[in-house]
Amino acid sequence: MNKGVRRITFTGLMIALSAIFANIPIPGFPTLAFDAIPGYLVAILINPVSGGIIALFGHLVTALIHGAPLGIPSHIIIALSMFISAYALGLIFKKDKIYRIVIAVIIATLLNTYLSFPFLIFLLRVPAAYILPLQIPLIIASLVNICVAIFIYFPLHSIRIDL
């Protein structure tokens, strides 16, 4: 099988895994789920662009599964912020430098939580009263997704994945 086919197949499998994880809500937050884990994992394990693509499509699948409560345009903006968040994590993360891991987690969490807010509030006119109370749950969900991906990464990082 050629390299392009393997890469597309792997990406599709990770998006499917995101869809499966989208059905596992984070306790206490029924609309927030573990769907970002595959995107974050691929961003640090393989490359940031692939991880970002998986996070983007993973969020869109999750939005469709849960009925896109903010509307499709809003979820497209959130998906783009997911891409940027996973990309940033993969770009900054270095397995042998603890300070780089911490910085990557903080930046990815903040991007995932706050990057889409101005666009949703000012461009799409989503009421701030609906979005602003989601800050703490989004921070928790982002941290959980990122930390689980990092936890999975460490036993896998020595395996050679040829994509």
N, C-alpha and C positions, 0 to 999 in steps of 0.2 A: 504494500500500500504506500502511495507516495506521501510526502510530508504534508502537503496541503490538505489532502483528504483526512489524514490523522488529526491535524490541527482543528479542522472544522468539526469532525466527529467528537473530539474531546470537548470542544467548546459547547456543542449541542448537549452532550451528556452533563456537563456542569450546569447549563441552564435548566435542564430537566431536574437535576438535583436541587437547584434553587426552587423550582416549582414544588417539589416534594417538601422541602423545608418551609415553604410558605404556608403550609398547612399545619405547622407546629408553632402555635403562638407563644410569645414570651409571657410567662405567668403574670397575670395582672394587667396585661395590655393586649387584648384580643386582636387588635388590628396590626400589631407589630409582631414580626416573626423572625425566624432564623434564615431567611432567604438570602441574606448577603454573605453568608459564610463561604460558599464556593467561590464567589467573586473575589473576596479578600484573600482566600487561600491561594488561588491561582495568581493573583497580583504579586504575592510575595514568593511563591514557589516557582513560577514559570516566567511571567513578565507582566508589567503593570497594564499594558494595553489590553491583553487578553482578559485579565482580571476585571478591568473596567467594563469591557464589553459584556462579560458574564454578569456583573453587578447591574448594569443597565437593563439588560433583557430580563434578568431575574426579578428586578423590581416591577417591570411591566407585566410579567406573568403574575406576580403576586397581586398587583393592582386589579388585574382582570379576575383573578380567583376571588378576591374580596369585594368585587363589584365597583371598583374605582370610586371610592366614596368622595374624593375631591374632584372628580371629573378627569377625563382623558388628558386634556392639556396640562393640568396640574401634575399628573403622574408622569408625563413626559419630562417636565422640568425636574421633578424629583429624581427620575431615572438618570438624567444627565448629571445631577449632583452626585448620584451614586457612582457613576463612572469616574468622576473627578476624585471622589473620596477613595475609591479602590486604587486608582492610578497613583494618587499621592502616597498611599500606604506602601504600595509596591516600590515606588521610586525612592522613598526615604529609608525603608526598612533594611537593616543589615543584621544578619543573624548573630554575628560575633561582637556586636557593639550594643550594649544594653541601653545606652543613652539614645541611640538611633531608633531602637524599638519603641522606647517611651515617647519620643518626639513624634514618630510615625503614628502611634496610636492616638495621641492627643490631636494632631493635625487632622487625621482621617475622621475622628469623632466629631470635631468641630465643623469640618466641611460637610459631613453627612447630615449634621443637625441643622446648621444655620445657612448653608449656601443657597438653598432654594427659598428660604423665607421671604427675602425682598421681592423676588420674582412672583411668588404666589400672592403676596399682599398687594403690591403696587401694579404689577402687570396684569394679573388675572383676576384681581379684586376678590380673592378669597378672604373672608373676614379674619382680621387679626385675632378676634376673640376665639376663633376656632383653632388657629395655628399656634398661638403663643402658649397655651396650656400644654401643648405637646412637647415642649422643650425638654423637660426632665425625662419623660418616658423615651423620647428619641435618643437622648444621651445614653440612657441605660441600655436601650436596644442596640445602639451602635457599639458601645463598649463590649456588650456580650458577644455580638457577631464577630467583632475584630479579635477579641481575646480567644474565642473558641477557634477561629481560623489559625491564630498563632500557636495555640496549644496543639492543633493537628499538624501544623507545619513542622515542628521540631522532630518528630519521629520520621517524617517523610523526606526531609530536605536532603538526606544522603542518597536517596534512590534516584537513579538516572532516568529522567523522563525525556524521551527524544521526540519533541514535537517541532 
